[in-house]
Amino acid sequence: KFTVSLGSFSTYSRAQMQADRHRARAQSANLANPRIVKVNVGGKQLYGVRVGRFQDRAAADKARQQLGAEAKIATTDGEQPGI
C-alpha cells in the first residue's frame, strides 16, 4: 500500500538518472532497487521513481529516513506497472 517516492519527472531519462543516483543508497539500506513507474499527477503522465512496497506506513517511513531528505512516502494507488 505504501512506497517511497524519490521524485516524478516529465521524461524517462531524468527518472533514470534519479534512480541511478539512489541505487547504491537503497542497496546499502537493504531496500529494493529504485524502479520507474508511470504516474498520473494532476492529469499529466509522469515517470515516478519509487523504492519498495510496504504494508504499513511505519515501514515506509523507516525506508524514507534511510533514503534522504528528498524521499517522500506515497501510496501505490495510481501507479502503473514498472517500465
C-alpha positions in Angstrom: 0.0 0.0 0.0 2.9 2.4 0.6 6.1 3.1 -1.3 8.9 5.7 -1.1 8.9 8.3 -3.8 12.2 9.8 -5.0 10.5 12.2 -7.4 8.4 12.4 -10.5 9.8 13.5 -13.8 8.5 14.5 -17.2 11.0 12.4 -19.1 12.1 8.8 -18.6 15.8 9.8 -18.9 15.5 12.2 -15.9 13.7 9.5 -13.9 16.5 7.0 -14.8 19.2 9.4 -13.6 17.4 9.8 -10.3 17.0 6.0 -9.9 20.7 5.5 -10.7 21.7 8.2 -8.2 19.8 6.4 -5.4 20.6 2.8 -6.3 23.7 2.4 -4.0 22.0 4.0 -1.0 19.0 1.7 -1.4 21.2 -1.3 -1.6 23.2 -0.3 1.4 19.9 0.0 3.4 18.8 -3.5 2.2 16.0 -2.0 0.2 14.9 -2.9 -3.3 16.5 -1.1 -6.2 14.6 2.1 -7.3 12.1 1.4 -10.1 10.4 3.7 -12.6 6.6 3.7 -12.8 4.2 5.8 -14.8 2.1 8.0 -12.6 -0.7 10.5 -13.2 -0.3 13.8 -11.4 -3.0 16.4 -12.0 -3.9 14.8 -15.3 -0.3 14.7 -16.5 1.6 11.5 -17.1 5.0 11.5 -15.4 7.7 8.9 -14.6 8.0 8.3 -10.9 11.0 6.8 -9.1 9.9 4.5 -6.3 11.5 2.2 -3.8 9.8 -0.7 -2.1 6.3 -1.7 -1.4 5.4 -1.6 2.3 2.3 -2.9 4.0 2.3 -0.1 6.6 3.3 3.5 6.9 5.9 2.8 9.7 7.9 0.5 7.4 7.8 3.1 4.6 8.8 5.8 7.0 11.9 3.8 8.1 12.9 3.4 4.4 12.3 7.1 3.8 14.6 8.1 6.5 17.4 5.8 5.1 17.0 7.3 1.6 17.4 11.0 2.4 15.7 14.3 2.6 14.1 14.2 -0.9 12.4 10.9 -0.2 8.6 11.1 0.5 6.0 8.4 1.4 3.4 7.7 -1.3 0.7 5.2 -1.8 0.8 2.7 -4.6 -2.6 3.8 -5.8 -2.5 5.1 -9.3 0.9 3.5 -10.1 1.1 1.7 -13.4 3.5 -1.3 -13.5 7.2 -0.6 -14.0 8.5 0.4 -17.3 
